[in-house]
Amino acid sequence: MASQTRTIRAGDNGPVPPDPAEKQRVMRWNNYGIALLDAQQYAASSRAFERLAALRPDYADAYTNLAIVQIQWQRIR
């Protein structure tokens, strides 16, 4: 089970430093997807990289890894 909370602050908002746990979570999904790809579990690997892209849409490697999965799975769209 997972949960997530967000705090919305109205008014003047300065920059917020990145959460160190977020980087670990992102890299964990990336490494998990790569491990699944190495095991030729293409559907599960694709889902892991899709989850990674949902967490960090600005992380280009998520989309690159999704493309690699599609190429190796021979499902080029």
C-alpha positions in Angstrom: 0.0 0.0 0.0 1.3 3.5 -0.8 0.2 6.9 0.0 1.2 10.4 -0.9 0.5 13.9 0.4 0.8 17.3 -1.1 0.8 20.7 0.6 -0.4 23.7 -1.4 0.8 27.0 -0.1 -1.0 30.1 -1.3 0.9 33.2 -1.7 4.7 33.7 -2.1 6.4 30.4 -2.8 10.2 30.2 -3.1 12.1 27.3 -4.7 12.0 24.1 -2.8 15.0 21.8 -2.8 14.5 18.4 -4.3 13.6 15.6 -2.0 16.5 13.1 -1.7 14.0 10.2 -1.4 12.6 11.1 -4.8 15.9 10.5 -6.6 16.2 7.1 -4.9 12.6 6.2 -5.9 13.2 7.3 -9.5 16.5 5.3 -9.8 14.8 2.3 -8.2 12.1 2.2 -10.9 14.8 2.7 -13.6 17.0 -0.1 -12.2 14.0 -2.4 -11.8 12.9 -1.8 -15.4 16.5 -2.5 -16.6 16.6 -5.8 -14.6 13.3 -6.8 -16.1 14.5 -6.0 -19.6 17.6 -8.1 -19.0 15.3 -11.0 -17.9 13.3 -10.5 -21.2 10.2 -9.6 -19.2 9.2 -7.0 -21.7 5.7 -6.2 -20.6 6.7 -5.7 -16.9 9.8 -3.7 -18.0 7.6 -1.5 -20.1 5.2 -0.9 -17.1 8.2 -0.1 -14.9 9.5 2.5 -17.3 6.0 4.0 -17.8 5.8 4.3 -14.0 9.1 6.1 -14.1 7.9 8.5 -16.8 4.8 9.2 -14.7 7.0 10.0 -11.6 9.4 12.2 -13.6 8.1 13.3 -17.0 11.3 15.4 -17.4 13.6 12.3 -17.1 14.6 11.6 -20.7 16.0 8.1 -19.9 12.5 6.9 -19.1 11.4 7.4 -22.7 14.7 6.1 -24.1 14.3 2.9 -22.1 10.7 2.6 -23.2 11.9 2.8 -26.8 14.6 0.1 -26.1 12.0 -2.2 -24.7 9.8 -1.7 -27.7 12.6 -2.4 -30.1 13.8 -5.5 -28.3 10.2 -6.7 -27.9 9.8 -6.1 -31.7 6.8 -3.8 -31.0 7.9 -0.7 -32.8 5.0 1.6 -33.2 
